[in-house]
Amino acid sequence: MTPTIINGVNVDRLVETIETITKKPELGMFEFRAKSRWINGGHYVSEIEDFYGAGKEDAHKTRFTLHGDEPDILLGDDHGPNPVEFVLHGLAGCLSTTFVYYAAAQGVKIEAIDYTLEGDLDVRGLLGISKNVRPGFQNIRVTFHVQSDAPMEKLIELVKLAQMRSPVFNTISEPVPVQVELEKTAIAV
């Protein structure tokens, strides 16, 4: 039997996954992980490989290595995007995936999607210059540029669904508990 593929999404597997998790909710619990190491100045390297999901340990097909840094104007050496740019990248990816999966599930064909993301950040919060300025983004703007034969009303519905169901959108727009621990390690001789 040939699978139903819409927008590059195997809709048969998507429906099967939803049915399986509906019957066994514990299979919907995932733990994603990243290991990060500071290099110098603003430069750091993160590795992403293994995760827990669908009731078992799992791993990506390859280990992903991501370099982050700050641009020269923020005292870095520009070895990679800075952390807030990674937030924009994560938001774009999650909105995209959510939009496309829901479109596929509803039989809506998408020819192309491009995103423009802009985030306003006042570094006075980061630098401790002003207690009245938050250290994070003050505002994020996302614009979807969608090519599809679907009516505008359907595309608007899909954008709303993407916002409602995107884990990254939810993480950014709603408070989420973050626990931070410190472990002091011995200095290598």
PyMOL commands that set and color helices and strands:
alter all, ss='L'
color gray80, all
select helices_A, chain A and resi 11-23+25-28+72-74+83-105+123-126+152-165+167-173
alter helices_A, ss='H'
color red, helices_A
select strands_A, chain A and resi 5-6+9-10+31-32+35-40+43-53+56-68+110-120+139-148
alter strands_A, ss='S'
color yellow, strands_A
deselect
rebuild
show_as cartoon
